[in-house]
Amino acid sequence: MKKCWNCGTPYPGFAYEEEAEIFNPGSFVAENAESETIESIRPCELEEMDFCKKLFAYNLLLNGELTLSFCDCRKCTDALSELLAFIMETEPESELVKDEIKKIDRSEFRFDTSIFRTG
């Protein structure tokens, strides 16, 4: 089968087909790039910080350099309720929010607050 000398793509219109490996730079970068994990912080940790540390943490959160995570404590549960209520445009005490909270696996859940950043 005739193939392009540059990319290896088979020319269309031949009777049989054979698989050709095509180099995709996007997949090469994704497979070989070092994975960078973004740290997370919980609302209960934010509450214990002094003003300057909170200010710095909020800046990191809004820039997408830090994510929010939640544990099972009361402060994190309340914060998660308020966040879901804000997104769902309802009240934190609504049954809809309570049902959503039950579905969330908090050990895996991370929220990127940079989606609220404008401009």
Steps between C-alpha positions, in 0.01 A plus 500: 500500500627842412554735794594860535879522536466774763234386745441136404129545428374250240365650181121454470331290235703177517333158515650390832585690811787450735551678831735793497653665802451873481704726724277725708709760684218569746488143625879484518510802731215369714661157543849627572434814699568486871173499687470803721264455792330804637482519877169539674378664816188439708269772640575382854871561433426847362303585814803432721735725299591856585395783268818511284503124442129504409557784257785310335293177486199680348727647233633153416145363492373767262803460272444124473828418675317345798174306512238460767449162660258404774513264797205377706526768771215742561684803353578317174146363476354849544742648247420226247127563553547872439712439190252255348210730585677789328564293188150348498339838581312371802526504879768300687228326705306378196445129448659523155829618653484238775449226240798623295725506808416135571615406148841670529802291593688758703826307491512555122305824454699813414352834396689748284383844610674672210178450300361795698783727391399764249726671253 
